[in-house]
């Protein structure tokens, strides 16, 4: 009776080797997933929202208010959406972008507007400007300048003409020149002054934040510097000196 022995098949198609390959493939896939998650958690792999920017409104007069409107067309598809309204001095923290400041009266009418591209902390003071007065001043300034220029031109033509000509046209030119020059100068001065005082409804300025960390480091550097004191005083046998170095 012969003995029959069965040899375990460890060839390329055997179950042991196939199981090893399956285990190696699972480990590689797990490592790949872990690497992808770690790279997504890195600061450079995620887009964080931009930090808010401070916007202050100051010098709001009683009976008026300032509406802060977002004019970003990508913001929910809305244009001129009111994000805040200040009836007194206020401060808002907003996302960087374009905004419109609308100065409104007690009955809700719009006195004037100002477009703002908010990138840094800013403060806007409401001035005593009047858009109607600014328009009147602009018209006066332009008209006065035109009168003064034409008056000077008429005076130049009068100087170049024949002085012995006593016609009525020469007299009319002389009267116009003598009247237009001073009147035009006065109108120009009043008009541009009125425009300069009323054309701005908001006076803006950038808020300069103090660098507290740098100031703290400077104070620490001064505190850490060892003071050196030198003293000289007269004594019975001459001058006496002292040198003190404290740590």
C-alpha positions in Angstrom: 0.0 0.0 0.0 1.6 3.2 -1.1 1.6 6.6 0.7 0.1 9.6 -1.0 1.2 13.1 0.0 -0.6 16.3 -1.0 1.7 19.3 -1.5 0.3 22.8 -0.8 0.2 24.9 -3.9 2.2 28.1 -3.3 2.5 29.0 -7.0 1.5 32.2 -8.7 -2.1 31.3 -8.8 -2.3 29.9 -5.3 -4.6 31.2 -2.6 -1.8 32.3 -0.2 -0.1 34.6 -2.7 -3.5 35.9 -3.9 -4.4 36.8 -0.4 -1.0 38.6 0.1 -1.5 40.7 -3.0 -5.0 41.7 -1.8 -3.7 42.7 1.6 -0.9 44.8 0.0 -3.4 46.5 -2.3 -5.7 47.4 0.6 -2.8 48.9 2.6 -1.7 51.0 -0.5 -5.2 52.3 -1.0 -5.5 53.3 2.7 -2.2 55.1 2.6 -3.3 57.0 -0.6 -6.6 58.1 1.1 -4.7 59.2 4.2 -2.3 61.3 2.1 -5.2 63.0 0.3 -6.9 63.9 3.5 -3.7 65.3 5.0 -3.1 67.4 1.9 -6.6 68.8 2.1 -6.1 69.8 5.7 -3.0 71.8 4.9 -3.4 75.7 4.9 -2.4 75.9 1.2 -5.0 73.4 0.1 -8.1 75.2 1.6 -9.4 78.6 0.6 -10.3 80.5 3.8 -12.6 83.5 3.6 -11.0 86.9 3.7 -11.0 88.6 7.1 -13.6 91.3 7.8 -12.7 95.0 7.4 -13.8 97.6 9.8 -15.9 100.5 8.4 -16.8 103.4 10.7 -19.4 106.1 10.1 -18.9 109.3 12.2 -20.4 112.8 12.6 -23.9 111.7 11.7 -26.2 114.7 12.2 -29.5 114.4 14.0 -32.4 113.7 11.7 -30.2 112.0 9.1 -29.0 108.4 8.6 -26.4 106.6 6.5 -27.3 103.4 4.7 -24.4 101.0 3.8 -25.2 99.2 0.6 -23.4 96.3 -1.0 -22.9 96.8 -4.7 -21.2 93.5 -5.4 -23.1 91.9 -8.3 -21.9 88.5 -7.3 -23.5 88.8 -3.8 -26.7 86.9 -4.3 -27.3 88.7 -7.6 -28.3 91.9 -5.7 -27.2 95.4 -6.4 -27.6 98.0 -3.7 -28.5 95.6 -0.9 -28.6 97.4 2.4 -26.3 95.6 4.9 -26.5 98.2 7.7 -28.0 101.6 8.5 -26.5 104.0 11.0 -28.7 106.6 12.7 -25.7 107.7 14.8 -22.0 107.0 14.8 -21.5 103.3 14.2 -18.9 100.7 13.2 -19.5 97.6 11.1 -17.2 94.7 10.1 -17.8 93.9 6.5 -16.3 91.7 3.8 -13.9 93.5 1.5 -15.5 94.7 -1.7 -17.5 97.6 -3.3 -20.1 99.5 -1.2 -22.2 102.6 -1.5 -22.8 105.1 1.4 -26.2 106.7 1.1 -26.9 109.8 3.2 -30.7 110.0 3.8 -32.8 112.7 5.4 -35.5 112.5 8.0 -38.3 111.7 5.5 -36.2 109.0 3.7 -35.1 111.1 0.7 -31.6 110.6 -0.6 -29.3 113.6 0.0 -26.3 112.1 -1.8 -24.2 109.0 -2.2 -20.6 107.9 -2.3 -19.1 104.8 -3.7 -16.4 103.0 -1.6 -14.1 100.1 -2.4 -13.4 98.7 1.0 -10.0 97.1 1.3 -8.6 98.6 4.5 -10.2 99.8 7.8 -11.6 103.2 7.1 -13.7 105.9 8.7 -16.1 108.3 6.9 -17.2 111.5 8.5 -20.5 113.0 7.3 -19.8 116.6 6.3 -22.1 119.6 6.0 -22.1 119.4 2.2 -25.2 120.1 0.1 -25.4 118.7 -3.4 -27.7 121.4 -4.6 -25.3 124.1 -3.4 -22.4 122.3 -5.0 -24.2 122.3 -8.4 -25.0 126.0 -8.0 -21.4 126.8 -7.2 -20.2 124.8 -10.2 -22.4 126.7 -12.5 -21.4 130.0 -11.0 -17.7 129.1 -11.2 -17.9 128.1 -14.9 -20.0 131.1 -15.9 -17.8 133.5 -14.0 -14.6 132.1 -15.6 -16.2 132.4 -19.1 -17.2 136.0 -18.4 -13.7 136.9 -17.1 -12.0 135.3 -20.2 -14.3 137.0 -22.7 -13.9 140.3 -20.9 -10.1 140.0 -21.2 -10.4 139.1 -24.8 -12.6 142.1 -25.4 -10.1 144.3 -23.6 -7.4 143.0 -25.9 -9.4 143.7 -29.0 -10.1 147.2 -27.7 -6.4 147.8 -27.2 -5.6 146.6 -30.8 -8.3 148.7 -32.4 -7.9 152.3 -33.6 -8.1 154.6 -30.6 -9.5 157.4 -32.8 -12.5 155.3 -33.8 -15.4 156.7 -31.8 -18.1 154.2 -33.1 -20.7 152.7 -30.9 -19.3 149.2 -31.3 -16.0 150.3 -29.7 -17.9 151.8 -26.8 -20.0 148.7 -26.3 -16.9 146.5 -26.3 -15.3 148.8 -23.7 -18.3 148.6 -21.5 -18.6 144.8 -21.8 -14.9 144.4 -20.9 -15.0 146.7 -17.9 -18.1 144.9 -16.6 -17.3 141.3 -17.5 -13.9 141.2 -15.9 -14.8 142.1 -12.3 -18.2 140.4 -12.3 -16.6 137.2 -13.7 -13.8 137.2 -11.1 -16.4 137.6 -8.3 -18.6 134.9 -9.7 -15.7 132.5 -10.1 -14.5 133.0 -6.6 -17.9 132.6 -5.0 -18.9 129.6 -7.2 -15.7 127.6 -6.8 -15.7 128.3 -3.0 -19.4 127.1 -2.8 -18.5 124.0 -4.8 -15.5 123.1 -2.8 -17.4 123.4 0.5 -20.4 121.3 -0.6 -19.3 118.8 -3.2 -18.2 116.2 -0.5 -20.8 114.6 1.6 -18.3 112.2 3.2 -14.7 112.7 4.2 -12.9 109.5 4.4 -9.6 108.5 6.0 -7.8 105.2 6.6 -7.7 104.0 10.1 -4.1 103.5 11.2 -4.0 100.6 13.7 -1.2 100.5 16.2 1.2 97.7 16.0 0.9 96.4 19.6 3.1 93.4 19.0 6.0 95.5 17.8 5.5 98.0 20.5 5.6 95.2 23.1 8.8 93.8 21.6 10.4 97.3 21.7 9.5 97.7 25.4 10.9 94.3 26.2 14.1 95.2 24.4 14.4 98.4 26.4 13.6 96.5 29.6 16.2 93.8 28.8 19.0 96.3 28.1 21.2 96.5 31.2 21.4 100.1 32.6 24.9 101.5 32.9 25.3 104.4 35.4 28.4 106.4 35.9 28.7 108.9 38.7 31.5 111.5 39.5 31.4 113.4 42.8 34.0 115.6 44.5 35.6 114.1 47.6 38.1 115.1 50.4 41.1 114.0 48.3 39.8 114.9 44.8 37.2 113.4 42.6 35.5 110.1 43.3 33.8 108.1 40.6 31.4 105.2 40.7 30.4 102.7 37.9 27.2 100.7 38.4 26.0 98.0 36.0 22.8 96.3 37.0 21.3 93.1 35.3 
